Amino acid sequence: MLSSSTEESSVTATLRTKRDAAAEMEMEEEIEWRLKEMEGGRREAETGLEMVKRRKYGEDEEREKKNYKCTVW
């Protein structure tokens, strides 16, 4: 049979291990969340850039059409 102090130290070590494991999992989850957030922000920026390019391209097309009409008339 284990002595009382040995049992206490064993329980303390087990609790410390579980606490460390929980803290590590929490940090991993936070890192994963931050990476997903960064990736989402990057996607939003890329989407915004694509929209700007499309808008500019559309404006350029309209300008060319107007210029063409002016030269044809």
Biopython code that builds the backbone (N, CA, C, O; Angstrom):
import numpy as np
from Bio.PDB.StructureBuilder import StructureBuilder

atoms = [
    (1, "MET", "N", (0.840, -1.173, 0.000)),
    (1, "MET", "CA", (0.000, 0.000, 0.000)),
    (1, "MET", "C", (0.892, 1.246, 0.000)),
    (1, "MET", "O", (1.895, 1.310, 0.710)),
    (2, "LEU", "N", (0.499, 2.238, -0.817)),
    (2, "LEU", "CA", (1.267, 3.470, -0.932)),
    (2, "LEU", "C", (1.039, 4.357, 0.284)),
    (2, "LEU", "O", (-0.042, 4.368, 0.875)),
    (3, "SER", "N", (2.064, 5.089, 0.639)),
    (3, "SER", "CA", (1.921, 6.009, 1.766)),
    (3, "SER", "C", (1.094, 7.209, 1.324)),
    (3, "SER", "O", (0.924, 7.460, 0.131)),
    (4, "SER", "N", (0.598, 7.926, 2.283)),
    (4, "SER", "CA", (-0.257, 9.074, 2.011)),
    (4, "SER", "C", (0.477, 10.142, 1.207)),
    (4, "SER", "O", (-0.092, 10.714, 0.277)),
    (5, "SER", "N", (1.717, 10.412, 1.551)),
    (5, "SER", "CA", (2.476, 11.447, 0.836)),
    (5, "SER", "C", (2.774, 11.017, -0.598)),
    (5, "SER", "O", (2.804, 11.853, -1.500)),
    (6, "THR", "N", (2.995, 9.715, -0.816)),
    (6, "THR", "CA", (3.249, 9.209, -2.165)),
    (6, "THR", "C", (1.991, 9.339, -3.013)),
    (6, "THR", "O", (2.059, 9.727, -4.179)),
    (7, "GLU", "N", (0.844, 9.012, -2.423)),
    (7, "GLU", "CA", (-0.426, 9.151, -3.137)),
    (7, "GLU", "C", (-0.683, 10.612, -3.501)),
    (7, "GLU", "O", (-1.112, 10.922, -4.613)),
    (8, "GLU", "N", (-0.417, 11.500, -2.552)),
    (8, "GLU", "CA", (-0.636, 12.926, -2.797)),
    (8, "GLU", "C", (0.259, 13.434, -3.920)),
    (8, "GLU", "O", (-0.194, 14.182, -4.787)),
    (9, "SER", "N", (1.507, 13.037, -3.908)),
    (9, "SER", "CA", (2.413, 13.499, -4.963)),
    (9, "SER", "C", (2.020, 12.902, -6.311)),
    (9, "SER", "O", (2.170, 13.551, -7.346)),
    (10, "SER", "N", (1.519, 11.676, -6.303)),
    (10, "SER", "CA", (1.069, 11.042, -7.539)),
    (10, "SER", "C", (-0.155, 11.774, -8.099)),
    (10, "SER", "O", (-0.242, 12.039, -9.298)),
    (11, "VAL", "N", (-1.086, 12.092, -7.216)),
    (11, "VAL", "CA", (-2.294, 12.819, -7.631)),
    (11, "VAL", "C", (-1.914, 14.212, -8.133)),
    (11, "VAL", "O", (-2.429, 14.674, -9.152)),
    (12, "THR", "N", (-1.019, 14.868, -7.418)),
    (12, "THR", "CA", (-0.567, 16.204, -7.814)),
    (12, "THR", "C", (0.100, 16.160, -9.180)),
    (12, "THR", "O", (-0.140, 17.029, -10.018)),
    (13, "ALA", "N", (0.930, 15.161, -9.409)),
    (13, "ALA", "CA", (1.610, 15.017, -10.700)),
    (13, "ALA", "C", (0.598, 14.766, -11.814)),
    (13, "ALA", "O", (0.724, 15.314, -12.909)),
    (14, "THR", "N", (-0.404, 13.936, -11.530)),
    (14, "THR", "CA", (-1.438, 13.643, -12.523)),
    (14, "THR", "C", (-2.224, 14.900, -12.861)),
    (14, "THR", "O", (-2.482, 15.182, -14.031)),
    (15, "LEU", "N", (-2.605, 15.657, -11.835)),
    (15, "LEU", "CA", (-3.348, 16.898, -12.064)),
    (15, "LEU", "C", (-2.512, 17.903, -12.853)),
    (15, "LEU", "O", (-3.021, 18.578, -13.748)),
    (16, "ARG", "N", (-1.240, 17.997, -12.521)),
    (16, "ARG", "CA", (-0.346, 18.915, -13.227)),
    (16, "ARG", "C", (-0.246, 18.512, -14.696)),
    (16, "ARG", "O", (-0.273, 19.364, -15.584)),
    (17, "THR", "N", (-0.130, 17.212, -14.943)),
    (17, "THR", "CA", (-0.037, 16.714, -16.316)),
    (17, "THR", "C", (-1.309, 17.035, -17.088)),
    (17, "THR", "O", (-1.246, 17.483, -18.233)),
    (18, "LYS", "N", (-2.461, 16.809, -16.467)),
    (18, "LYS", "CA", (-3.733, 17.105, -17.129)),
    (18, "LYS", "C", (-3.874, 18.604, -17.379)),
    (18, "LYS", "O", (-4.348, 19.020, -18.437)),
    (19, "ARG", "N", (-3.467, 19.403, -16.415)),
    (19, "ARG", "CA", (-3.551, 20.856, -16.558)),
    (19, "ARG", "C", (-2.634, 21.321, -17.692)),
    (19, "ARG", "O", (-3.021, 22.166, -18.499)),
    (20, "ASP", "N", (-1.429, 20.773, -17.750)),
    (20, "ASP", "CA", (-0.493, 21.120, -18.825)),
    (20, "ASP", "C", (-1.047, 20.717, -20.192)),
    (20, "ASP", "O", (-0.936, 21.463, -21.165)),
    (21, "ALA", "N", (-1.643, 19.531, -20.248)),
    (21, "ALA", "CA", (-2.217, 19.055, -21.508)),
    (21, "ALA", "C", (-3.372, 19.957, -21.939)),
    (21, "ALA", "O", (-3.504, 20.280, -23.120)),
    (22, "ALA", "N", (-4.207, 20.363, -20.982)),
    (22, "ALA", "CA", (-5.331, 21.245, -21.301)),
    (22, "ALA", "C", (-4.830, 22.606, -21.779)),
    (22, "ALA", "O", (-5.377, 23.173, -22.725)),
    (23, "ALA", "N", (-3.802, 23.127, -21.133)),
    (23, "ALA", "CA", (-3.236, 24.418, -21.535)),
    (23, "ALA", "C", (-2.643, 24.327, -22.936)),
    (23, "ALA", "O", (-2.789, 25.250, -23.737)),
    (24, "GLU", "N", (-1.980, 23.223, -23.228)),
    (24, "GLU", "CA", (-1.391, 23.030, -24.554)),
    (24, "GLU", "C", (-2.478, 22.948, -25.627)),
    (24, "GLU", "O", (-2.338, 23.529, -26.703)),
    (25, "MET", "N", (-3.561, 22.226, -25.332)),
    (25, "MET", "CA", (-4.667, 22.124, -26.280)),
    (25, "MET", "C", (-5.284, 23.500, -26.527)),
    (25, "MET", "O", (-5.615, 23.853, -27.659)),
    (26, "GLU", "N", (-5.429, 24.263, -25.454)),
    (26, "GLU", "CA", (-6.003, 25.599, -25.578)),
    (26, "GLU", "C", (-5.125, 26.484, -26.462)),
    (26, "GLU", "O", (-5.635, 27.225, -27.301)),
    (27, "MET", "N", (-3.818, 26.407, -26.276)),
    (27, "MET", "CA", (-2.897, 27.196, -27.102)),
    (27, "MET", "C", (-2.973, 26.761, -28.561)),
    (27, "MET", "O", (-2.958, 27.599, -29.463)),
    (28, "GLU", "N", (-3.056, 25.448, -28.795)),
    (28, "GLU", "CA", (-3.147, 24.946, -30.165)),
    (28, "GLU", "C", (-4.429, 25.430, -30.835)),
    (28, "GLU", "O", (-4.421, 25.812, -32.005)),
    (29, "GLU", "N", (-5.546, 25.412, -30.073)),
    (29, "GLU", "CA", (-6.814, 25.882, -30.617)),
    (29, "GLU", "C", (-6.739, 27.366, -30.959)),
    (29, "GLU", "O", (-7.252, 27.799, -31.991)),
    (30, "GLU", "N", (-6.099, 28.141, -30.088)),
    (30, "GLU", "CA", (-5.967, 29.575, -30.344)),
    (30, "GLU", "C", (-5.106, 29.830, -31.573)),
    (30, "GLU", "O", (-5.429, 30.694, -32.388)),
    (31, "ILE", "N", (-4.020, 29.089, -31.710)),
    (31, "ILE", "CA", (-3.149, 29.239, -32.884)),
    (31, "ILE", "C", (-3.924, 28.893, -34.151)),
    (31, "ILE", "O", (-3.853, 29.611, -35.149)),
    (32, "GLU", "N", (-4.664, 27.786, -34.101)),
    (32, "GLU", "CA", (-5.448, 27.368, -35.257)),
    (32, "GLU", "C", (-6.483, 28.431, -35.618)),
    (32, "GLU", "O", (-6.678, 28.747, -36.792)),
    (33, "TRP", "N", (-7.147, 28.982, -34.592)),
    (33, "TRP", "CA", (-8.148, 30.022, -34.813)),
    (33, "TRP", "C", (-7.507, 31.245, -35.464)),
    (33, "TRP", "O", (-8.056, 31.805, -36.413)),
    (34, "ARG", "N", (-6.344, 31.660, -34.953)),
    (34, "ARG", "CA", (-5.654, 32.837, -35.508)),
    (34, "ARG", "C", (-5.231, 32.598, -36.962)),
    (34, "ARG", "O", (-5.327, 33.497, -37.798)),
    (35, "LEU", "N", (-4.764, 31.388, -37.253)),
    (35, "LEU", "CA", (-4.370, 31.078, -38.630)),
    (35, "LEU", "C", (-5.572, 31.136, -39.564)),
    (35, "LEU", "O", (-5.486, 31.672, -40.668)),
    (36, "LYS", "N", (-6.699, 30.577, -39.110)),
    (36, "LYS", "CA", (-7.910, 30.628, -39.925)),
    (36, "LYS", "C", (-8.358, 32.069, -40.121)),
    (36, "LYS", "O", (-8.796, 32.447, -41.208)),
    (37, "GLU", "N", (-8.247, 32.874, -39.066)),
    (37, "GLU", "CA", (-8.629, 34.282, -39.149)),
    (37, "GLU", "C", (-7.743, 35.012, -40.160)),
    (37, "GLU", "O", (-8.227, 35.799, -40.973)),
    (38, "MET", "N", (-6.449, 34.739, -40.097)),
    (38, "MET", "CA", (-5.519, 35.371, -41.037)),
    (38, "MET", "C", (-5.826, 34.947, -42.467)),
    (38, "MET", "O", (-5.816, 35.774, -43.379)),
    (39, "GLU", "N", (-6.098, 33.669, -42.663)),
    (39, "GLU", "CA", (-6.400, 33.158, -43.994)),
    (39, "GLU", "C", (-7.690, 33.786, -44.512)),
    (39, "GLU", "O", (-7.786, 34.154, -45.683)),
    (40, "GLY", "N", (-8.680, 33.905, -43.627)),
    (40, "GLY", "CA", (-9.937, 34.540, -44.018)),
    (40, "GLY", "C", (-9.719, 35.987, -44.414)),
    (40, "GLY", "O", (-10.303, 36.457, -45.390)),
    (41, "GLY", "N", (-8.887, 36.697, -43.673)),
    (41, "GLY", "CA", (-8.576, 38.081, -44.003)),
    (41, "GLY", "C", (-7.869, 38.194, -45.336)),
    (41, "GLY", "O", (-8.127, 39.113, -46.113)),
    (42, "ARG", "N", (-6.984, 37.262, -45.595)),
    (42, "ARG", "CA", (-6.266, 37.255, -46.868)),
    (42, "ARG", "C", (-7.250, 37.011, -48.007)),
    (42, "ARG", "O", (-7.166, 37.651, -49.056)),
    (43, "ARG", "N", (-8.178, 36.089, -47.800)),
    (43, "ARG", "CA", (-9.168, 35.806, -48.845)),
    (43, "ARG", "C", (-10.037, 37.032, -49.112)),
    (43, "ARG", "O", (-10.336, 37.358, -50.261)),
    (44, "GLU", "N", (-10.440, 37.711, -48.024)),
    (44, "GLU", "CA", (-11.248, 38.914, -48.193)),
    (44, "GLU", "C", (-10.476, 39.971, -48.970)),
    (44, "GLU", "O", (-11.037, 40.641, -49.838)),
    (45, "ALA", "N", (-9.202, 40.120, -48.663)),
    (45, "ALA", "CA", (-8.377, 41.105, -49.364)),
    (45, "ALA", "C", (-8.255, 40.736, -50.840)),
    (45, "ALA", "O", (-8.348, 41.604, -51.708)),
    (46, "GLU", "N", (-8.046, 39.449, -51.124)),
    (46, "GLU", "CA", (-7.931, 39.008, -52.512)),
    (46, "GLU", "C", (-9.242, 39.227, -53.253)),
    (46, "GLU", "O", (-9.248, 39.665, -54.403)),
    (47, "THR", "N", (-10.358, 38.920, -52.585)),
    (47, "THR", "CA", (-11.665, 39.115, -53.199)),
    (47, "THR", "C", (-11.893, 40.591, -53.478)),
    (47, "THR", "O", (-12.382, 40.960, -54.545)),
    (48, "GLY", "N", (-11.537, 41.433, -52.518)),
    (48, "GLY", "CA", (-11.680, 42.872, -52.715)),
    (48, "GLY", "C", (-10.844, 43.368, -53.876)),
    (48, "GLY", "O", (-11.299, 44.202, -54.658)),
    (49, "LEU", "N", (-9.634, 42.866, -53.996)),
    (49, "LEU", "CA", (-8.752, 43.252, -55.095)),
    (49, "LEU", "C", (-9.342, 42.819, -56.430)),
    (49, "LEU", "O", (-9.288, 43.562, -57.410)),
    (50, "GLU", "N", (-9.906, 41.613, -56.465)),
    (50, "GLU", "CA", (-10.534, 41.131, -57.697)),
    (50, "GLU", "C", (-11.704, 42.030, -58.084)),
    (50, "GLU", "O", (-11.892, 42.346, -59.259)),
    (51, "MET", "N", (-12.491, 42.440, -57.084)),
    (51, "MET", "CA", (-13.626, 43.314, -57.360)),
    (51, "MET", "C", (-13.152, 44.655, -57.920)),
    (51, "MET", "O", (-13.741, 45.187, -58.860)),
    (52, "VAL", "N", (-12.092, 45.190, -57.338)),
    (52, "VAL", "CA", (-11.548, 46.461, -57.821)),
    (52, "VAL", "C", (-11.056, 46.302, -59.249)),
    (52, "VAL", "O", (-11.302, 47.162, -60.095)),
    (53, "LYS", "N", (-10.360, 45.202, -59.516)),
    (53, "LYS", "CA", (-9.856, 44.971, -60.872)),
    (53, "LYS", "C", (-11.012, 44.860, -61.859)),
    (53, "LYS", "O", (-10.965, 45.433, -62.947)),
    (54, "ARG", "N", (-12.064, 44.111, -61.470)),
    (54, "ARG", "CA", (-13.217, 43.958, -62.360)),
    (54, "ARG", "C", (-13.882, 45.309, -62.607)),
    (54, "ARG", "O", (-14.252, 45.639, -63.733)),
    (55, "ARG", "N", (-14.024, 46.073, -61.544)),
    (55, "ARG", "CA", (-14.656, 47.382, -61.668)),
    (55, "ARG", "C", (-13.826, 48.270, -62.595)),
    (55, "ARG", "O", (-14.367, 48.939, -63.475)),
    (56, "LYS", "N", (-12.519, 48.268, -62.390)),
    (56, "LYS", "CA", (-11.634, 49.082, -63.229)),
    (56, "LYS", "C", (-11.696, 48.597, -64.674)),
    (56, "LYS", "O", (-11.753, 49.402, -65.603)),
    (57, "TYR", "N", (-11.684, 47.292, -64.854)),
    (57, "TYR", "CA", (-11.750, 46.736, -66.202)),
    (57, "TYR", "C", (-13.066, 47.135, -66.858)),
    (57, "TYR", "O", (-13.104, 47.510, -68.030)),
    (58, "GLY", "N", (-14.151, 47.048, -66.075)),
    (58, "GLY", "CA", (-15.458, 47.447, -66.601)),
    (58, "GLY", "C", (-15.483, 48.913, -66.976)),
    (58, "GLY", "O", (-16.038, 49.278, -68.013)),
    (59, "GLU", "N", (-14.889, 49.761, -66.149)),
    (59, "GLU", "CA", (-14.821, 51.190, -66.451)),
    (59, "GLU", "C", (-13.977, 51.426, -67.697)),
    (59, "GLU", "O", (-14.322, 52.255, -68.539)),
    (60, "ASP", "N", (-12.881, 50.702, -67.810)),
    (60, "ASP", "CA", (-12.025, 50.841, -68.991)),
    (60, "ASP", "C", (-12.784, 50.436, -70.253)),
    (60, "ASP", "O", (-12.657, 51.084, -71.292)),
    (61, "GLU", "N", (-13.571, 49.366, -70.163)),
    (61, "GLU", "CA", (-14.359, 48.914, -71.311)),
    (61, "GLU", "C", (-15.375, 49.974, -71.709)),
    (61, "GLU", "O", (-15.540, 50.281, -72.889)),
    (62, "GLU", "N", (-16.062, 50.533, -70.698)),
    (62, "GLU", "CA", (-17.058, 51.562, -70.981)),
    (62, "GLU", "C", (-16.400, 52.784, -71.621)),
    (62, "GLU", "O", (-16.939, 53.362, -72.565)),
    (63, "ARG", "N", (-15.243, 53.170, -71.109)),
    (63, "ARG", "CA", (-14.523, 54.319, -71.653)),
    (63, "ARG", "C", (-14.139, 54.053, -73.110)),
    (63, "ARG", "O", (-14.250, 54.941, -73.955)),
    (64, "GLU", "N", (-13.687, 52.833, -73.399)),
    (64, "GLU", "CA", (-13.316, 52.481, -74.770)),
    (64, "GLU", "C", (-14.531, 52.529, -75.691)),
    (64, "GLU", "O", (-14.438, 53.000, -76.825)),
    (65, "LYS", "N", (-15.678, 52.038, -75.199)),
    (65, "LYS", "CA", (-16.900, 52.069, -76.007)),
    (65, "LYS", "C", (-17.287, 53.511, -76.315)),
    (65, "LYS", "O", (-17.643, 53.833, -77.449)),
    (66, "LYS", "N", (-17.216, 54.383, -75.300)),
    (66, "LYS", "CA", (-17.562, 55.790, -75.508)),
    (66, "LYS", "C", (-16.600, 56.428, -76.499)),
    (66, "LYS", "O", (-17.013, 57.167, -77.393)),
    (67, "ASN", "N", (-15.311, 56.135, -76.333)),
    (67, "ASN", "CA", (-14.315, 56.691, -77.253)),
    (67, "ASN", "C", (-14.542, 56.187, -78.673)),
    (67, "ASN", "O", (-14.381, 56.938, -79.635)),
    (68, "TYR", "N", (-14.914, 54.927, -78.803)),
    (68, "TYR", "CA", (-15.167, 54.351, -80.117)),
    (68, "TYR", "C", (-16.358, 55.047, -80.761)),
    (68, "TYR", "O", (-16.318, 55.396, -81.941)),
    (69, "LYS", "N", (-17.428, 55.250, -79.974)),
    (69, "LYS", "CA", (-18.614, 55.926, -80.499)),
    (69, "LYS", "C", (-18.263, 57.341, -80.946)),
    (69, "LYS", "O", (-18.752, 57.816, -81.971)),
    (70, "CYS", "N", (-17.417, 58.005, -80.176)),
    (70, "CYS", "CA", (-17.023, 59.376, -80.523)),
    (70, "CYS", "C", (-16.220, 59.418, -81.817)),
    (70, "CYS", "O", (-16.372, 60.343, -82.615)),
    (71, "THR", "N", (-15.381, 58.434, -82.023)),
    (71, "THR", "CA", (-14.555, 58.434, -83.233)),
    (71, "THR", "C", (-15.363, 58.010, -84.443)),
    (71, "THR", "O", (-15.062, 58.429, -85.561)),
    (72, "VAL", "N", (-16.391, 57.181, -84.244)),
    (72, "VAL", "CA", (-17.207, 56.706, -85.353)),
    (72, "VAL", "C", (-18.149, 57.805, -85.806)),
    (72, "VAL", "O", (-18.403, 57.927, -87.004)),
    (73, "TRP", "N", (-18.665, 58.592, -84.913)),
    (73, "TRP", "CA", (-19.628, 59.643, -85.271)),
    (73, "TRP", "C", (-18.971, 60.655, -86.040)),
    (73, "TRP", "O", (-19.603, 61.632, -86.443)),
]
sb = StructureBuilder()
sb.init_structure("model")
sb.init_model(0)
sb.init_chain("A")
sb.init_seg("    ")
for serial, (resi, resn, name, xyz) in enumerate(atoms, 1):
    if name == "N":
        sb.init_residue(resn, " ", resi, " ")
    sb.init_atom(name, np.array(xyz, "f"), 0.0, 1.0, " ", f" {name:<3s}", serial, name[0])
structure = sb.get_structure()
